[in-house]
Amino acid sequence: LAKTTQPISMDSYEGQEVNITCSHNNIATNDYITWYQQFPSQGPRFIIQGYKTKVTNEVASLFIPADRKSSTLSLPRVSLSDTAVYYCLVGPTYSGAGSYQLTFGKGTKLSVIP
Amino acid sequence: NAGVTQTPKFQVLKTGQSMTLQCAQDMNHEYMSWYRQDPGMGLRLIHYSVGAGITDQGEVPNGYNVSRSTTEDFPLRLLSAAPSQTSVYFCASSQGQGGVLETQYFGPGTRLLVL
């Protein structure tokens, strides 16, 4: 299973851009990079997914360099409501019979300060 | 659509008791899974299913059983609860059987305390 490394926590002021970097040195050729967001007492929620270069949606941007050994989630102009834990996932990992697993790490706890 | 629903929201068990955590989805998703989340930890996969009648083990399957008799339901059974199973349990579903671009939809979670 491709292992990911993220900072345990980050603080940011409201209105700033936040960049969370995830390291995944042994990413496999078929692996995608996916980010999820989890608010307290809720299940995780999909944010963005990419394979290489840059992906942007209405919530965030995902930057992936050519070697794909890391990725950066960028949240523009964060607000207090962006306070959450952000998980970087690499995979999925395929097992036999066409099934697969997604592996969550410990995530990065983002605290947005007024 | 209700999405992914889980019951109960909170449960207290004594060591050795059994119980079933319920998970249902109304999105006609083929893939369903169970995770547990402990304080300061990420989510760890317990069991998953790629369709009715098919289940497989995840990272931490010991002490848990699952079955998938219908597309909609994926219950998680604890046969003999242990304090180490105190955790928050999340059920998730996604559309297909392995598409890498699939989004996982998570339920609200079940908080389980085993005394």
Interface residues (C-beta under 8 A of the other chain):
Chain A: N30 Y32 Y36 S41 Q42 G43 P44 R45 F46 Q49 Y87 P92 Y94 S95 A97 G98 S99 Y100 Q101 L102 T103 F104 G105 K106 G107
Chain B: V4 S33 Y35 G40 M41 G42 L43 R44 L45 Y48 V50 I54 D56 G58 E59 F90 A92 Q97 G98 V100 L101 T103 Q104 Y105 F106 G107 P108 G109
